[in-house]
Amino acid sequence: MHHRRGLRRLLKDDSLLEAIEEDWRSAPLSQKRIAMLQYATKLTLTPSEITARDVEGLREVGFSDRDVLDIVEVTAYYAYANRIADGLGISTESWISD
């Protein structure tokens, strides 16, 4: 959970952070954020199932093409970085706090 600190800084709302950690699907998030998280989850778990319709769904809730690119790049980067760390057996350093 070493990303918790960054999320706390961005949200500035500890109760929302806790709700997201518990289950983002039931957290009080905007439809735009829910659409983004659903897309990122699908891209992470079943990337071969992403279609143009999924991208269009992001546009329909207000994301620009640049936003979609950013969502894809961040999702892909974290997948890559986590697989490198997992593949090498790297664990979070003890000095990283929540």
Long-range contacts (C-beta under 8 A, 24 or more apart in sequence): 1-98, 2-92, 2-96, 2-98, 4-98, 5-97, 5-98, 31-61, 32-61, 32-62, 32-63, 35-61, 35-63, 36-63, 36-71, 39-71, 40-71, 40-74, 40-75, 43-72, 43-75, 43-76, 44-75, 44-79
